[in-house]
């Protein structure tokens, strides 16, 4: 049973080391990608513009107009 326990402890240690190595590798890759995004102005512009962004901005404007209309309706009803 000692041998089995030693193998379990060793395998857990190796698993943890591999996990730590992969975590550091992924952190480096993400940092490189974010640095690339930071230096590439056209890429940033493309990420900040697009169909979804345009739709979100249009939806925001529609909501603002709707709020103004609701305020106008309330004002009309209070005048009556």
C-alpha positions, 0 to 999 in steps of 0.5 A, a space after each residue: 500500500 505504501 507503493 500505491 500511496 507513493 505513486 498517487 502522491 507522485 502522479 498528483 505532483 506531476 499533474 499539478 506541475 503540468 497544470 501550472 506549466 499549461 496555465 503559464 503558457 496560456 497566460 503568455 499567449 493571452 498576453 501576446 494576443 492582447 499586446 497585438 490588439 493594443 498595437 494594431 489600431 485597425 484591429 481595435 477599430 474592427 472589434 469596436 465596430 460591427 453589426 452587433 455594435 451598430 445594432 446595440 447603438 441603434 437599440 439604445 437610441 430607440 430606447 431613448 426615444 421611447 422614454 421621451 415618448 412616454 414622458 411626453 404622454 405622461 405630460 399630455 395626460 397631466 394637462 387634461 
